[in-house]
Amino acid sequence: AVVGSLAMDVYVLTSDPGFFTIVHGLAGAMHHRAHLLDEGASPRDGGLLIVDAHTAGERMRAAGFAFEPMYAVAFAPAGAPSEADVRRAGISRVFPRTTLAEELPRLFDEFAV
């Protein structure tokens, strides 16, 4: 990561308050802004989309295509939805949901330039 990198907007698609709390807390600790992406919200230019593939359902496809594929990542439970389903929704990278707290700081460093 670049030292002194700019704060980034992080958009979170989930209906699980615990998932959002983890993302929000880690984003804030790293000087980024987390926003819950709901039906009426639209991302500003740029930003990173974090999708909870376990709860996003059909909203995942619309949200995934609203972002550049390189800036959309999903965390999925083992089994469903499949990684192929997530990729078809326009999301480039899929991580196991159990690695959320481990992967987020690395992703924030990678994308905040």
C-alpha positions in Angstrom: 0.0 0.0 0.0 1.0 3.6 -0.6 1.8 5.4 2.6 -0.7 8.2 3.1 -3.1 6.7 0.6 -6.5 8.4 0.4 -9.6 7.4 2.2 -11.7 5.1 0.2 -15.5 4.5 0.0 -16.4 0.9 0.7 -19.9 -0.2 -0.3 -21.3 -3.2 1.5 -24.1 -5.4 0.2 -25.5 -7.5 3.0 -28.5 -8.0 5.1 -26.4 -9.4 8.0 -25.7 -6.7 10.6 -22.8 -8.6 11.9 -21.1 -8.7 8.5 -21.6 -5.0 8.1 -20.2 -4.3 11.6 -17.0 -6.2 10.8 -16.5 -4.3 7.5 -17.4 -0.9 9.0 -15.1 -1.4 12.0 -12.1 -2.5 9.9 -12.7 0.2 7.3 -12.9 2.9 9.9 -9.8 1.7 11.7 -8.0 2.0 8.3 -9.5 5.5 7.7 -11.9 4.4 5.0 -15.7 5.0 4.9 -18.1 2.0 4.8 -21.6 2.5 3.4 -24.5 0.0 3.5 -25.5 -0.4 -0.1 -29.3 -0.6 -0.2 -32.0 -0.4 -2.9 -31.8 3.4 -3.2 -28.1 3.9 -2.9 -25.7 4.3 -5.8 -22.0 4.3 -5.5 -19.9 7.4 -6.3 -17.2 7.1 -8.8 -14.8 4.5 -7.6 -14.9 2.7 -4.4 -14.8 -0.9 -3.5 -17.8 -3.2 -3.3 -17.8 -5.9 -0.7 -20.6 -8.5 -1.2 -21.9 -10.9 1.4 -22.8 -13.6 -1.1 -24.7 -15.5 1.7 -27.4 -12.8 2.0 -27.2 -10.7 -1.2 -29.3 -13.0 -3.4 -30.5 -11.5 -6.6 -29.3 -8.0 -5.6 -25.7 -9.3 -6.1 -26.0 -9.3 -9.9 -27.2 -5.6 -10.1 -24.6 -4.4 -7.6 -21.8 -6.4 -9.2 -22.4 -4.8 -12.6 -22.6 -1.3 -11.1 -18.8 -1.5 -10.2 -15.8 -2.2 -12.3 -15.2 -6.0 -11.9 -11.7 -5.4 -10.4 -13.4 -3.4 -7.6 -16.0 -5.9 -6.6 -15.2 -8.8 -4.2 -17.5 -11.3 -2.5 -17.3 -13.3 0.6 -19.2 -16.6 0.3 -20.0 -19.5 2.6 -18.9 -22.9 1.5 -21.2 -24.3 -1.1 -23.8 -21.8 -2.1 -23.7 -19.6 -4.1 -21.0 -21.2 -6.1 -17.9 -19.2 -7.1 -19.1 -19.4 -10.8 -22.5 -17.8 -9.8 -20.7 -15.0 -8.1 -18.4 -14.4 -11.1 -21.4 -14.3 -13.4 -22.7 -11.5 -11.3 -19.8 -9.4 -12.4 -17.7 -9.9 -9.2 -14.1 -10.7 -9.9 -12.9 -12.2 -6.7 -14.5 -14.6 -4.2 -13.2 -15.4 -0.7 -14.4 -17.8 1.9 -16.8 -15.9 4.2 -14.8 -17.2 7.2 -11.8 -15.1 6.1 -13.5 -11.8 6.2 -11.6 -10.2 9.1 -8.3 -11.6 7.7 -8.7 -10.5 4.1 -10.3 -7.1 4.5 -7.2 -5.2 5.7 -5.2 -6.6 2.8 -7.9 -5.7 0.3 -8.2 -2.2 1.7 -4.4 -1.8 1.3 -4.6 -3.1 -2.2 -7.4 -0.9 -3.4 -6.7 2.3 -1.5 -4.1 4.0 -3.8 
